[in-house]
Amino acid sequence: MKFEHVCIESLAVALPEEIWTSARIEDQLRPLYERLKLPAGRLELMTGIRERRMWPAGTRPSDASAAAGRAVLAKSALRAEQVELFIHAAVSRDMLEPATASFAHRKIGLPATAQIFDVSNACLGLLNSLTVAAGLIESGQIRCAMVVAGENGRPLVEQTLRTLLDRPLTRNEIKPYFANLTIGSGAVGVMVCHRSLAAGRPHRLLGGVARAATRFSELCQGDTHGADALAMQTDSEQLLVAGVGLAQETWREFAAEQGDEFARFICHQVGSTHRRKLYETLGLDLARDFSTFETLGNTGSVALPATLAAAVEAGAVRDGDRVGLLGIGSGLNCLMLALEW
């Protein structure tokens, strides 16, 4: 896919104030650690994640998405009434029906003329939504879109803690739950528009490549677990191998289409092992990476765009830089996009 007239006009992040350290989580799991003789500190050691954030109990994904939507409007030179398309793109949803976008749309105060819907594709939802919005802008059907994602990891982490403490699991049986403890919460909002609407230097979305390997769809599966609870099980070792393999296939075509010269790479935020293996396999310079998993954990569809926002804020991404967005999500799916910031 290639785009000529699409840009990211503004980008904003909304983060919870409540911080859960890896040490705090392990302290709650002390009975399990003592029973299985597990060394304290293994969670941070194996993932590189020191802490993650959580929304207050009872927060809805639409609340988080709305906070990010209001934040991006505050930064944007565009007005709410110019938004013609609104997408809620998170894994987390308020309920099955109606679309969570309906609740967030009302809370932000967007116009009734905007088309609204949810896009769900594990950790790739927001990147997929950017391409949907870009296609509509490129074809002339709309000129401005807002894409938001609000991820609430608290119900999953709390349910995982209950499961690990209540069931007499063995060392081998706790492995599918380990990835759950890396999950955090956050929200992001993006204004996407025709370049003619952008004031100053446009941050152009150039295009990208998508690939799927659905034979691996059973490696990570999550679902509801009773009222206000979530459950997920992941074969982390096999998911890493399969995900990096799919990324390697996608990168070959992406580099052929967009070139391989990028000032900065932003990848989906899983942890230190995943990052190291990904960059080694693709033959990319790890010094060009920018990460947030150390303090935010894995925030699902929010992780990559929130890290891009952090890189811009830190001055790690400057005007004119070519940035490669390397997205990988359960399913398995891979989407790589090129930006000219």
C-alpha positions in Angstrom: 0.0 0.0 0.0 1.2 3.5 -0.8 -0.2 6.9 0.1 0.5 10.3 -1.4 -1.7 12.8 0.5 -2.1 11.4 4.0 -0.4 12.7 7.2 -0.5 12.4 10.9 -1.6 15.9 12.0 -1.3 15.3 15.7 -0.6 12.5 18.2 -1.4 12.4 22.0 -1.1 9.9 24.9 -3.2 9.6 28.0 -1.7 7.5 30.8 -3.0 6.3 34.2 -1.4 7.6 37.4 -1.4 4.3 39.2 1.9 2.4 38.9 2.3 -1.3 39.4 6.0 -2.3 39.7 7.1 -5.8 38.8 8.3 -6.1 42.4 4.8 -5.3 43.6 3.3 -8.0 41.4 5.8 -10.6 42.6 5.1 -9.6 46.2 1.4 -10.4 45.6 2.5 -13.7 44.2 4.8 -14.5 47.2 2.8 -17.7 48.2 3.2 -19.0 44.7 6.9 -18.1 44.5 7.6 -19.8 47.9 5.7 -22.9 47.0 7.5 -23.3 43.6 10.8 -22.0 44.9 10.9 -19.2 42.2 13.5 -16.5 42.6 12.2 -13.0 43.3 13.0 -10.5 40.5 12.6 -13.0 37.6 9.7 -11.0 36.1 11.8 -7.9 35.5 14.9 -9.9 34.7 13.2 -11.9 31.9 11.2 -9.0 30.4 13.0 -5.8 31.2 9.7 -4.4 32.5 10.2 -2.4 35.7 6.6 -1.1 35.9 3.3 -0.7 34.1 0.3 1.6 34.7 -3.3 0.8 35.6 -6.5 2.7 35.3 -8.6 3.0 38.4 -11.0 0.0 39.0 -14.2 0.5 37.0 -12.6 2.5 34.2 -14.1 1.7 30.8 -12.0 1.4 27.6 -14.2 4.2 26.2 -13.2 6.4 29.2 -9.5 5.9 28.3 -10.1 6.4 24.5 -12.1 9.6 25.2 -9.3 11.0 27.4 -6.8 10.4 24.5 -9.3 11.9 22.0 -9.7 15.0 24.0 -5.9 15.2 24.4 -5.2 15.0 20.7 -7.9 17.6 19.9 -6.2 19.9 22.4 -2.9 19.6 20.5 -4.5 19.7 17.0 -5.1 22.7 14.8 -8.2 20.9 13.5 -11.6 21.1 15.1 -13.9 18.4 16.4 -16.5 19.3 13.7 -14.0 18.4 11.0 -13.7 14.8 12.0 -15.5 12.7 9.4 -14.4 9.2 10.6 -13.9 8.0 14.2 -12.4 4.6 15.1 -11.9 3.0 18.4 -9.1 0.5 17.7 -8.3 -1.2 21.0 -8.3 -4.8 22.1 -10.3 -3.6 25.1 -14.0 -2.9 24.6 -16.8 -1.8 26.8 -19.1 -4.5 25.6 -20.0 -6.5 22.5 -22.7 -4.2 21.4 -22.8 -1.3 20.6 -19.4 -0.4 19.3 -17.2 1.1 22.0 -16.6 4.0 19.5 -20.3 5.0 20.2 -19.5 5.7 23.9 -16.1 7.4 23.2 -17.6 9.5 20.4 -20.2 10.9 22.8 -17.7 11.5 25.6 -15.3 13.4 23.3 -18.1 15.4 21.7 -17.6 14.6 18.1 -20.1 15.5 15.4 -23.1 13.3 14.4 -21.9 13.5 10.8 -18.8 11.3 11.6 -18.9 7.7 10.6 -17.9 5.6 13.6 -16.9 2.0 14.3 -14.5 -0.3 16.1 -11.5 -2.0 14.6 -10.1 -5.0 16.5 -7.0 -6.9 15.6 -5.1 -7.6 18.8 -2.1 -5.3 19.1 -2.3 -4.1 15.5 -5.8 -2.4 15.8 -4.5 1.1 15.7 -2.1 0.6 12.9 -4.8 -1.1 10.9 -7.1 1.8 11.5 -4.5 4.2 10.2 -4.5 2.4 6.9 -8.3 2.4 6.8 -8.4 6.1 7.4 -5.6 6.7 5.0 -7.4 4.8 2.2 -10.5 6.8 2.7 -8.5 10.1 2.6 -6.5 9.0 -0.4 -9.6 8.1 -2.3 -11.2 11.5 -1.5 -14.1 10.1 0.5 -13.0 12.0 3.7 -10.4 14.5 4.6 -10.0 14.1 8.4 -10.2 11.1 10.8 -9.6 10.5 14.5 -8.3 7.1 15.6 -8.2 6.3 19.3 -7.3 3.3 21.5 -7.9 2.9 25.2 -6.4 -0.3 26.7 -7.4 -1.4 30.2 -5.1 -4.2 31.4 -6.2 -4.2 35.0 -9.0 -6.9 34.7 -6.6 -9.3 32.9 -3.7 -8.8 35.4 -6.0 -9.1 38.4 -7.7 -12.2 37.1 -4.2 -13.7 36.4 -3.1 -13.1 40.0 -6.2 -14.8 41.3 -5.7 -17.8 39.1 -2.0 -18.2 40.0 -2.8 -17.9 43.7 -6.0 -20.0 43.8 -4.9 -23.0 41.7 -2.2 -25.5 42.6 -0.3 -25.0 39.4 3.2 -26.5 38.6 6.1 -24.5 37.2 5.2 -25.8 33.8 1.6 -24.9 34.2 2.2 -21.3 35.1 4.1 -20.5 31.8 1.0 -19.7 29.7 0.0 -17.0 32.2 3.4 -15.3 32.4 2.9 -12.9 29.5 -0.3 -11.6 31.2 1.9 -10.1 34.0 3.6 -7.8 31.4 0.4 -6.1 30.4 -0.2 -2.4 31.2 -2.8 0.3 30.5 -2.9 3.5 28.5 -4.5 5.4 25.7 -3.5 7.2 22.5 -5.3 9.4 20.0 -4.2 10.3 16.4 -5.6 12.9 14.0 -5.1 11.7 10.4 -5.9 14.1 7.6 -5.3 15.1 4.0 -1.9 16.9 3.8 -3.7 20.1 2.7 -5.3 20.4 6.1 -2.0 20.1 8.1 -0.4 23.3 9.3 3.4 23.5 9.1 5.4 20.4 8.0 3.2 17.4 7.4 4.1 14.1 9.0 3.5 12.0 6.0 2.2 8.4 6.1 4.0 6.9 3.1 2.6 3.4 3.0 3.4 -0.1 4.2 3.1 -3.9 3.9 0.9 -6.4 5.8 1.3 -10.1 6.2 -0.7 -12.8 8.1 0.3 -16.2 9.4 -3.0 -17.5 10.8 -1.7 -21.0 11.3 -0.3 -19.6 14.5 -3.6 -18.2 15.7 -3.8 -20.5 18.7 -0.5 -19.4 20.3 -2.1 -16.4 22.2 -5.8 -16.4 23.0 -7.8 -14.1 25.3 -11.4 -13.9 26.3 -13.8 -12.7 28.9 -13.8 -14.5 32.3 -17.0 -13.8 34.1 -18.1 -10.3 35.1 -15.5 -7.6 34.5 -12.6 -10.1 34.2 -10.4 -11.3 31.4 -8.3 -14.3 30.8 -5.5 -15.0 28.4 -3.0 -17.8 27.8 0.1 -17.5 25.7 2.8 -19.9 24.4 5.4 -17.2 24.8 8.3 -19.2 23.4 6.6 -20.3 20.2 4.9 -16.9 19.8 8.3 -15.3 19.8 9.7 -17.6 17.2 6.7 -17.4 14.9 6.3 -13.7 15.3 9.9 -12.9 14.5 9.7 -15.3 11.5 6.6 -13.5 10.1 8.3 -10.1 10.7 11.3 -11.3 8.7 9.1 -12.1 5.8 7.3 -8.8 6.0 10.5 -6.8 6.3 11.9 -8.2 3.1 8.9 -6.8 1.1 8.6 -3.7 3.2 12.3 -2.8 2.6 11.9 -3.5 -1.1 8.9 -1.2 -1.4 9.9 1.6 1.1 13.7 1.2 1.2 15.7 0.2 4.3 17.0 3.6 5.3 15.2 4.7 8.5 16.5 7.1 11.2 14.4 5.4 13.8 12.4 2.2 14.3 9.4 1.9 16.6 8.3 -1.7 17.2 5.4 -3.2 19.2 6.5 -3.2 22.9 6.7 -6.7 24.4 9.9 -6.8 26.3 13.7 -7.0 26.1 14.0 -10.6 24.7 11.5 -9.9 21.9 13.2 -6.6 21.0 16.7 -8.2 20.9 15.6 -11.2 18.8 13.6 -9.1 16.4 16.5 -6.7 15.6 19.0 -9.5 15.4 16.8 -11.4 12.9 16.1 -8.4 10.7 19.7 -7.3 10.8 18.7 -3.8 12.1 20.8 -1.5 14.4 19.3 -1.8 17.9 20.6 1.8 18.5 17.9 3.0 16.2 15.2 1.6 18.4 13.1 3.6 20.9 11.4 1.7 23.7 8.8 2.3 26.5 8.1 -1.2 27.7 10.5 -0.7 30.6 8.0 1.7 32.3 4.7 1.0 30.4 4.8 -2.7 29.8 2.8 -4.1 26.9 -0.2 -1.8 26.3 -1.7 -3.7 23.3 -2.7 -1.5 20.4 -1.6 1.6 22.3 2.0 0.4 22.7 3.5 1.3 19.3 1.8 4.7 18.7 2.4 5.7 22.3 6.1 4.9 21.9 6.2 7.0 18.7 4.7 9.9 20.7 7.3 9.4 23.5 10.1 9.3 20.9 8.9 12.6 19.4 8.6 14.2 22.8 12.2 13.1 23.7 13.6 14.5 20.5 14.5 11.0 19.2 12.3 11.5 16.2 12.9 14.9 14.4 11.3 16.7 11.5 12.2 15.0 8.2 13.2 11.7 9.8 12.0 8.5 8.1 10.5 6.2 10.8 9.7 2.5 10.4 6.7 1.3 12.5 7.1 -2.5 13.0 3.8 -3.9 14.2 3.3 -7.6 15.2 0.2 -9.0 16.8 -1.5 -12.2 17.8 -3.2 -14.0 15.0 -0.4 -13.8 13.8 -0.4 -10.5 11.9 2.4 -8.1 10.9 2.0 -4.6 9.6 5.0 -2.3 8.8 4.4 1.3 8.0 6.7 4.1 6.8 6.5 7.6 8.1 8.3 10.8 7.0 8.1 12.9 10.1 
